[in-house]
Amino acid sequence: IKYIKTKRPFVILKIAMSADGKIATSSGNSKYITSKEARTYVHQLRTEVDALMVGLNTVIRDNPELTPRFVKGKDPMKIVVDSRLKIPKNCILMKDPKKLIIATTNKAPKNEIKKLQQRGVNVIITKSKQGMVDLQDLMKHLGKHEITNIMIEGGSELNSSAIREGVVDKMLIFTAPKLIGNGLGAIGNLGIKKINKAIELKNPACKKIGRDMLITSYI
């Protein structure tokens, strides 16, 4: 319905975190915070969306496959938000360039854009917002590519940018019964200084998956 009305995709933000809100340890290790049951559930969701989105830092740190390998079903497109085209050329996502969209800005080197296009990667050049990819503009481009829904599986910076820029419609927060302590938070800076300015999540629902809890809500 959102896509038909606005020509922009419906966006789900998925977070997998510890009970104290961390998505990785202080050394960057994040495999795996949640249970096999929760990860299988996410893989099923991957078959139901048109595309998965991550930021450059996630590609560098985790080198993810972003496939629904635990279940049978459609393998979605992969979108990497990379404002300067620093994506490693030997990363796993590069092995299937026809499935890859890289969102960048006009600050990206023209020769790098050409090289990626020659390999078969779809490069989308968006407006620049403080030197980064303008996510609202990216959603317009993705709508033109007939991508109707997306699941973001990024790190704290992409998570906070997507929320701040108002592109997130629904949140899936998987919480594992683990404590990490000094680690990487699930969501970066939202610019909120007072509790009464906190973003209210609508229609929250909670269910258990394996040992983990899943909170579903809308923004």
Protein Blocks (a to p, Z undefined) as FASTA:
>chain_A
ZZmmnopacddddddddfkopabdfkopabdfbdfklmmmmmmmmmmpmbdcddfklmmm
nopnkiaklbgcdddddddddfkopacfkbmklmmmmlpccdddfkbcfklmmmmmmnop
acdddddeehiacfklmmmmmmmnopabdcddbdfklmmmmmmnopafbdcdddddbdeb
jaddfbdcehiabfklpccdehiacddehjbccddddZZ
